[in-house]
Amino acid sequence: MAEQLPIAVLVSGTGTNLQALLDSVHGHEARVAAVASSVPDAPALARAQTAGVPTAVFPRADYPSRAARDEALADWLAAEGARAVVLAGYMELLGEVFLDRFPGAVINVHPSLLPAFPGLAAIEQALAYGVKVFGVTVHFVDAGVDSGPVILQRAVELPDAREPGAVLAALRPLEHELLPEAVRLLARAAIAPDPENPRRMAIRAGEG
């Protein structure tokens, strides 16, 4: 078997995307080496513990600054052997102190078709705007808010959508497919910037 990419997963909530990773790529293309949360009682932590994955909690309030929190978080993930980081419902911003420790190896899943509706409450933003097509984006994380280069996207038509919960339920299966696929691509080193547009991530032929 090819070497498994050791990844860390950052969570803040229920952990359905973490579970998708544990059920699909963990032990295959990648290995979930560590799970960290910003919330002490996040249900996602129990999912990790059930799978035998080391966990830790890094509440922002426990540190004098975000940079101090980021440094402590990065130190722990590195000590656990992580070489890439997946944000799976992680509700905290990560600064350059953290990103510099994992250059080109931090990805996020976001419930909109970026660059539309970045930041918090993306589904609510989309509903307020009146869109009829919703979607999911997996992208590299940079120092901005959901502004890094796009890896994968998928859309779904919901012309009669009114409630955020219904939209989220429709988007969950897309998240659970795209996030593991992005990890597979990362593990195979199959993603590279397009020479003509460094913001466009090209997937090498035969790798997607």
N, C-alpha and C positions, 0 to 999 in steps of 0.2 A: 504493500500500500504506500502511496505517496505520502510525503510528510504532511501532517495536519497543521494548518495555520492556527496558532494559539490566539484566541480572541478574548477580549473582555467585553462584557455587556453592561451598559449603564441603564438603570431603570428608576422609575419613580412611582409606578402604579401597579396594575394587576399583573402585567407580565405576559400578555398573550403573544407578543412578538418574541419575547425570550423563549416561550414554550415552543413556538414555531421553529426557532433555531435549534433548540435542544432535540426536537423531534425529527429534524431533517439533516442539518449539516454536522451536528455534534457527533464526533467519533468517525466522521467520514472525511469530507474536505477540510473541516476545521474542528477545533476542540475549544469548547467554552472553558477557559482557564480560570475565570474570575467573574463575579457579578457584584457590582457596587450600586448602592442606592443613595439618593439624597433624602429619602424618607425612611425613618426607622422601622415602621410597621408595614411597609409596602408588601402586598401579597406576592409580588414577583420574587422576593427573597426566599419565600417558602418553596417556590418552584425550583430555584437553584439548589437549595439545600436537599430537596428530594432527589435531585439528580447527582448529588455528591459534589457540587461545585462550591468552592470557597466563596464566602460572601463577606461584605463589610459595608458599613454605613458612614457617609461623610456629609452630615447636615451642614448647610452653609453657616448656620448660627454658631457652630462650634469653632469657627475659625475667624481670625481678626480681619481677613479680607478674602475675596474670591480667589486671588492669586495664591494665597496660602492654602486654601482648600484644594485648588487645582494641583498644587505641587504635592501635597500629601496624597491625593488621589492617584496621581501619576506614579508616585513612588511605590504605592501598594500594587498597582496594576503591573508595573515593571517587575516587581519582586515576585509576582505570581506567574511571570513569564509571558505576559500578553505582548503580542507584536502588532495587533490592530485592535481598534475599539469600535463597538457598535452602540449607537444611542437608540434605545428601544423604548420610547416613551419617557425619556429623561427630560425633566422639566426645569433644567438649569442651563444657563449659558456657560460655555467653556472658553476660557481666554487663551491667549497666545502662549502663556506659561505651560498650559497643558498640551496644546496642539503642537508645539515645538518638540515635545517628547515623542510624538507619534506622527511624524511628518507624512502626509499623503496616505494616512492609514486610519482616519476617523470618518465613519459614515453614519448617516442619520436617515430615518424614515419619517416622512412628513405627509399629513393627510390633505394635500392639495397638489395641483399641477403647477409647481413652481415654474416661473417666479411669481405666479398669482398667489395671493393670500399667505404670505410668510408669517412667522411668529405664532403667538398664542391664538386660540379660538379660530383656527383656520376654517373649520367647517361652518362655524357661525358667520364668519366673514363672507364665505361663499354664498350661504343662504341669503344673507342680507343684500348681497349684490344681485341676487336673482339668477345665478347661473343654472344651467340645466345639465351640464357635464361636470362631474367631480372626478377626483383621481388621487393617486398616490405617487410620491416621488421618493426615490432613494438617491441621496447625494452625498458628496464629500463635504465635510464640515470645514469652514474657514472662520475667520474672526468676525464675520458678519452674522446676521440673523437669517438662517436658511438661504444663504447666498452662494454656497459653494457649488462647484460644477455637478451637473446632473449625471447620474449613472444609469438609472432605469426609471421609466414612468409608465403608468397604465391608467386609462380613463374608463369611466362607466357613465352611461346616460341615466340620469334620474330626473326626468322632466317634471315630475310632480312632488319632488321632495319638499318637505316643510319642516321636519324635525331633525335636529342634529343627531339624535340617537339612531334614527333610521339610516341616515347617511353613513354614520360610523359603522353600523352593522354591514352595510354594503361594501365599505372600503376595507374592512378587516381581512377578508380573504385575499384581496390584492396585496395588502401589506405582508401577509403570511407567505405569499409566493415570492414577492419581489425582494424582500430583505434577505432571505436565505440565498436567492439567486445572486444577489450582489456579493454576498460573502463568498460564494463559490468562485465568482469571477476574480475577487480579490485574492483568494487563496491560490488561484492558478496564474496570478500576475497577468490576467487577460484584459486589464483596463489600462488604457494609456491616453494622454491628451492627444487630440487631433492636431497635427502640425500646423494646419491652417487656422485653427481656432482653439487655443488652449483651454477654453471653457467647455468645449465639447469633449466628452469622454468617448473614445472609440473602443469598441470591443473587438478584439482580434478575431479574425475569421476562424471558424471552427471552435470557438471557445464559448459562444453564448448559446 
